[in-house]
């Protein structure tokens, strides 16, 4: 490796690694509420560390482009202000040959970023959801707090939490009885969970009995039990939903392609059966999966695009320092980041989503190329 490459990489990676680490810490702080909720579910340090570790792949796809942008700005502003850039050009190095090692590094980081957002982030999302789901669905109290984990729909739960996941009082559960179109009531003064055991000093149950008699009143069944103890894990197996509903962004690239094949066959079958509703669902799903692929390509390419923006508008060949370039860098960066988030709105309209995801790269790379070409010609 040439000495000039080693010097440029040393300056670039020094800022890049520091900036990436800083962004990870800052963005972890913004997720403290989510981490605190997980700690409330499981204070076990091993699970907490695993959960935090799986948050990092969420952060890296955005942290890497920003870190590359800032590193390129700092590096080329330093080369310009210390006149090292002028000295290198006088020594026979072209502007492109000075930029080239950083652009090569940014392309490699783009591939890494694509891998992170396509494989690592998808795996981490599923792993985190499974971990939270397992913690919730092995404890009846936590399941009652998260009613969406239960098999029963239209469930009403009210209770006072004394100790999260361990102790609750004044518990009321109202469930619909589909057999006779009435409601059932379960009440407990107190409910405690200790390891795998569930304890309740008293349980009161009011339900309806369906009879063949045509009376004008309802037949109530009132049951009272005292000092109830049972296995909480056995109860949760009956109560909770075992499946996770996965979205396209939860799938790794091989599974995205498999899902596409399945949806295409589904669409062909719907067309053959002339089922308009199923055709619409299948078409939306296919569009959603295609949009997800373009989103991942866009996020991966962002490292190269942002690096090129930073290089192009940080090189100064005049005596006066211009603030205009920093405004342009900020505008292009904000525009690119906004499009990453706005694109999700149009996932059911593939061509519109692709346009939103890719147009920032086309504009930024074209504008940066035009600016670098002017700089090479000595035009400020």
Residue pairs with C-beta under 8 A, 6 or more apart in sequence:
4 88
4 93
4 98
4 101
5 101
8 75
8 98
8 101
8 102
9 101
9 105
11 74
11 75
11 78
12 71
12 72
12 75
12 102
12 105
13 71
13 105
15 67
15 70
15 71
15 74
15 75
16 67
16 68
16 71
19 66
19 67
19 70
19 71
20 60
20 63
20 64
20 67
23 59
23 62
23 63
23 66
23 67
24 56
24 59
24 60
24 63
27 59
27 62
27 63
28 35
28 52
28 55
28 56
28 59
31 55
34 55
35 48
35 51
35 52
35 55
38 47
38 48
38 51
38 132
38 135
39 48
40 164
40 165
41 132
41 135
41 136
41 142
41 164
41 165
42 48
42 135
47 131
47 135
50 131
51 128
51 131
51 132
54 124
54 127
54 128
54 131
55 124
55 128
56 124
57 116
57 120
57 121
57 123
57 124
58 121
58 124
58 125
60 113
60 116
60 120
60 121
61 113
61 116
61 117
61 121
61 299
61 302
62 299
62 337
62 340
64 109
64 112
64 113
64 116
64 302
64 303
65 113
65 299
65 302
65 303
65 305
65 306
65 336
66 306
66 333
68 106
68 109
68 303
68 306
68 307
68 310
69 306
69 307
69 309
69 310
69 329
69 333
70 310
71 307
71 310
72 102
72 106
72 306
72 307
72 308
72 309
72 310
72 311
72 314
73 310
73 314
73 329
75 102
75 314
76 85
76 310
76 311
76 314
76 315
77 314
77 316
78 84
79 85
79 88
79 98
79 315
80 314
80 315
80 316
80 317
81 316
81 321
85 98
85 315
85 317
88 98
89 95
89 98
94 376
95 315
95 372
95 375
95 376
96 376
99 311
99 372
102 307
102 311
103 304
103 307
103 308
103 311
105 307
106 303
106 304
106 307
106 308
107 304
109 303
109 304
109 307
110 300
110 301
110 302
110 303
110 304
111 300
112 303
113 299
113 300
113 302
113 303
114 296
114 297
114 299
114 300
114 301
115 300
117 296
117 299
117 300
118 252
118 253
118 296
118 300
119 252
119 253
121 249
122 249
122 250
122 251
122 252
123 252
125 249
125 250
126 244
126 246
126 250
129 244
129 250
130 244
133 149
133 244
135 142
136 142
136 143
136 146
136 149
136 240
137 143
137 149
137 236
137 240
137 241
137 242
138 232
138 233
138 236
139 165
139 193
139 232
139 236
140 191
140 193
140 198
140 232
140 235
140 236
140 239
141 161
141 164
141 165
141 166
141 167
141 168
141 191
141 193
142 164
142 165
143 149
143 150
143 236
143 239
143 240
144 150
144 157
144 159
144 168
144 171
144 173
145 157
145 161
147 155
147 157
148 241
149 240
149 241
150 239
150 240
150 241
151 238
151 239
151 240
151 241
152 175
152 239
154 175
154 176
155 173
155 174
155 175
156 172
156 173
156 174
156 175
157 171
157 172
157 173
158 170
158 171
158 172
159 168
159 169
159 170
159 171
159 172
159 191
160 168
160 169
160 170
161 167
161 168
162 168
162 169
165 193
166 192
166 193
166 194
167 190
167 191
167 192
167 193
168 190
168 191
168 192
169 189
169 190
169 191
170 189
171 186
171 187
171 188
171 190
171 191
172 185
172 186
172 187
173 185
173 186
173 187
174 183
174 184
174 185
174 186
175 183
175 184
175 186
176 182
176 183
176 184
177 183
177 184
177 207
177 208
179 210
180 208
180 210
182 207
182 208
182 218
183 208
184 205
184 206
184 207
184 208
185 204
185 205
185 206
185 207
186 203
186 204
186 205
187 203
187 204
188 200
188 202
188 203
188 204
189 200
189 201
189 202
190 200
190 201
191 198
191 199
191 200
192 198
192 199
192 200
193 199
193 232
196 231
196 232
196 233
197 229
197 230
197 231
197 232
198 228
198 229
198 230
198 231
198 232
198 235
199 228
199 229
200 225
200 227
200 228
200 229
201 226
201 227
202 224
202 225
202 226
202 227
202 228
203 223
203 224
203 225
203 226
203 228
204 222
204 223
204 224
205 221
205 222
205 223
205 224
205 225
206 220
206 221
206 222
206 223
207 220
207 221
207 223
208 218
208 219
208 220
208 221
209 219
209 220
209 221
210 219
211 219
213 219
248 256
248 259
248 288
248 289
248 292
248 347
249 292
249 295
251 259
251 292
253 293
253 296
256 289
256 292
256 293
259 285
259 289
260 286
260 289
260 290
263 282
263 285
263 286
263 289
264 282
264 286
266 278
266 282
266 285
267 279
267 282
267 283
267 286
269 278
270 278
270 279
270 281
270 282
271 279
284 348
286 350
287 347
287 348
287 349
287 350
287 353
288 347
288 348
290 350
290 354
291 343
291 346
291 347
291 348
291 350
291 353
291 354
291 357
292 347
294 350
294 353
294 354
294 357
294 358
295 340
295 343
295 344
295 353
295 357
297 357
298 339
298 340
298 343
298 357
298 358
298 360
298 361
299 340
301 361
302 336
302 340
302 361
305 336
305 360
305 361
305 364
305 365
306 333
306 336
306 364
308 364
308 365
308 368
308 369
309 329
309 332
309 333
309 364
309 368
310 329
311 368
311 372
312 367
312 368
312 369
312 371
312 372
312 375
313 325
313 326
313 328
313 329
313 368
313 371
314 325
314 329
315 372
315 375
316 322
316 325
317 375
317 378
317 380
318 380
322 380
328 367
332 360
332 363
332 364
332 367
335 360
335 363
335 364
336 360
336 361
336 364
339 356
339 357
339 359
339 360
340 357
342 356
343 353
343 356
343 357
346 352
346 353
346 356
347 353
374 380
